[in-house]
């Protein structure tokens, strides 16, 4: 699997590329870096319409290559060369939670857990479609 990273893209474009491969996961881009099994502050999330050229360094086009056996930590670190601070979130019912305490899990494990947790919850209508915790 590949995510294309280019300065002319927006944050939402990265998120969509990732979500196409893992329906029960999403990514967010943050202003500050985090380490292994560390969480990020919600106030530091970049909005979806931010252009990558405004937040990435170096400003080049490249790909992040990964597969379902890539750990969350490895995946997130794949964006460091661009100066992008990415955090993986797993669906749990109707919300997404940070996977910070399970950074050693593979993306497949995270997605499978998200699927299971989401199927256990009765789907209720979501009232605020603009909430950033909800996938667009």
C-alpha positions, 0 to 999 in steps of 0.5 A: 500500500502507498500513500502519496505525499506531495506539497500540493495535497491537503491533510484531508487527502492523506487521511482519505488515502489511508482510510481507503485501506483501513476502514476502521482506522483514520489518521490525523496530522499534528503540530507537535511530535510524539514518541512511542506509546505517547498521545497527542493533544487534540488542540494540536490537530491540523485542520483538514484543509491545510496544504501540506506545503504549509506544514511539511519539510522538505517540500518534495513529492514522495511515497510512504510504503506500508502494508497490513503488517506494518506496526502503528509506530513504524507507519507513523515514523514513515512520515517523519522524513517530511516533518509530518507528525501523524497519529493513527486512530481506531474506530470504537463505536461511533468515535475514534480513539488514539492507538497510542498505547498499542503502537506495537500492534500492526495496522491489520490488528488495529483495523480488526479491533476497530471493526469488532468494537464498532459492530458491538455498538448499535449505530446511532445517528451522528448529530454533528458531522463537522466534529473532527473526531468523526471521519468525513 
